[in-house]
């Protein structure tokens, strides 16, 4: 297996993180009762997230994108460093 492109891998991680985040937010609209409270409590761990509205979605998406990009770049870098020539 060859070296990974750090930028491409990090970009794909950002895309995957945003898709997963959006799917989780959409799923939250289907919940009722205590499940909604738990769902919102978990999302409120993201800085700036206040509820199920567009502004909170944007703030959460930026946070998820940043962490996904950093994580993806780190994984690709670690992979590239571990390859022997």
C-alpha positions in Angstrom: 0.0 0.0 0.0 1.4 3.4 -0.9 1.4 6.7 0.8 -1.8 8.6 1.3 -2.5 12.2 0.2 -2.9 14.0 3.5 -5.1 16.7 2.0 -7.4 14.3 0.1 -7.7 11.9 3.1 -8.5 14.8 5.5 -11.1 16.2 3.0 -12.8 12.8 2.8 -12.9 12.6 6.6 -14.5 16.0 6.7 -17.1 15.0 4.1 -17.8 11.7 6.0 -18.1 13.6 9.3 -20.5 16.1 7.9 -22.7 13.4 6.4 -22.8 11.5 9.7 -23.5 14.7 11.7 -26.3 15.7 9.3 -27.8 12.2 9.5 -27.7 12.3 13.3 -29.4 15.7 13.4 -32.1 14.5 11.0 -32.6 11.3 13.1 -33.1 13.6 16.1 -36.2 15.1 14.5 -37.9 11.7 14.7 -37.3 11.1 18.4 -39.8 11.8 21.2 -39.8 12.1 25.0 -36.6 11.4 26.9 -34.8 10.3 23.8 -35.0 13.9 22.5 -33.5 15.2 25.8 -30.7 12.7 25.6 -30.0 13.5 22.0 -29.8 17.2 22.6 -27.7 16.7 25.7 -25.1 14.8 23.7 -25.0 17.4 20.9 -24.7 20.2 23.5 -21.2 18.8 24.1 -20.2 20.6 20.9 -19.2 24.2 21.6 -21.9 26.7 20.6 -24.6 24.1 20.0 -27.9 25.3 21.6 -30.7 23.3 19.9 -32.3 21.9 16.8 -32.1 25.0 14.6 -30.0 26.1 11.6 -27.5 28.2 13.4 -26.7 25.4 15.8 -26.4 23.0 12.9 -23.9 25.3 11.3 -21.8 25.8 14.4 -21.8 22.0 15.0 -21.0 21.3 11.4 -18.0 23.6 11.6 -16.8 21.9 14.8 -17.2 18.4 13.3 -15.5 19.5 10.1 -12.5 20.9 12.0 -12.1 17.8 14.2 -12.6 15.4 11.3 -10.0 17.2 9.2 -7.5 17.2 12.0 -8.1 13.5 12.7 -7.9 12.6 9.1 -4.7 14.5 8.5 -3.2 12.8 11.6 -4.2 9.3 10.5 -2.8 9.9 7.0 0.4 11.3 8.4 0.8 8.4 10.8 0.2 6.0 7.9 2.8 7.7 5.7 5.4 7.7 8.5 4.9 4.0 9.2 5.6 2.9 5.6 9.0 1.5 4.9 10.8 2.4 1.7 
